[in-house]
Amino acid sequence: MRSWPKLRTGVRAIGEATRRIIGAPDYERYLAHMRRLHPAAHPLTRDQFARQCLEDRYSRPGSRCC
């Protein structure tokens, strides 16, 4: 069953693309990014991250059509 890893990777990619399209925040991805690129910085808590995502999403007038 060599196709299972490819299938898993494909399903993961579809899930990630779907989350990006609908604008769902991905805290685990944020943590991985912080560990990889900003190891000395303190990451936001899950609540702070969610709040920041909402602020970023709705604080830009004209960035949405509706």
N, C-alpha and C positions, 0 to 999 in steps of 0.2 A: 504494500500500500504506500508507494512513494508519492502519491498525489495528495495525501493528507496535509503535509506541511504547506504545499502550494495552495490548497483549498483554505486552510486556516489563515494564511497570509492574505488571500483574496478577500475573505470575509472580514478580516480586520481592516483592510483598506476601504472596503465599502462602508463599514461602520464609521470609520474616521471621516470619510468624505461626507457622509450623511450628517454627522455632528457638526461639521464645518458649515454645511449648507444651511442648516437650521439655526446655527449660531449657538449651539450648546457649548458651554465652557468645559474644558477638559483639564481638570486639576492635576491628574497624574502626569499628563504631558507637560504641563507647566513646571511641576516639580523636577521632572527629568531634565528639562531645559535649564532650570536654575542650577541643578547639580553639575551639569556639563559645562555651562558657560559662565556661571556666576557662583562658584563654590564658596566664596567668602561672604556672600550676601545671605541675609535671612529671608527665606521665602514667606509669602503671605500665608495666613491661615486659610482653610477652605472657605470660611465665611467672608474673609476679606477679599479673597480671590473672586468669589461669586459677586460680591458688591462691586468690585472694580470692573468686572465684565459687564454688568448691567449699566454702570456709569458710562463706560466706553461706548456701549451700544446705543444708548439713548441721549447722550450729551452732544452729539454731532448733528445739528439741524441741517436738513437738506440731504442727509446721507441715505435716506430711505424714501421710497416713492409714496408710502401711505402713512 
